[in-house]
């Protein structure tokens, strides 16, 4: 079984992997598509756009939030909180 398959099986069975984060296996392809890491997001100035990819850890859409949703995502470098 290849490393990527092992990580997928780890996540499938226990929702985490001691081997690697799934996105670490795809980072070269993600970088080629100009996807930044959660850690790199901290260096982006307010009002700038960035493309970010991660696994969703938490999603909240409170009834009193007038349609606003917040999400917390993670990739192999850090976590990021998003407002949608």
Secondary structure, DSSP 8 states (H G I E B T S, - for coil): --HHHHHHHHHHHHS--SS--GGGGGHHHHHHTTEE-HHHHTTS-TT---EE--EEEEEE--TTSTT--EEEEE-SS-EEEEE-
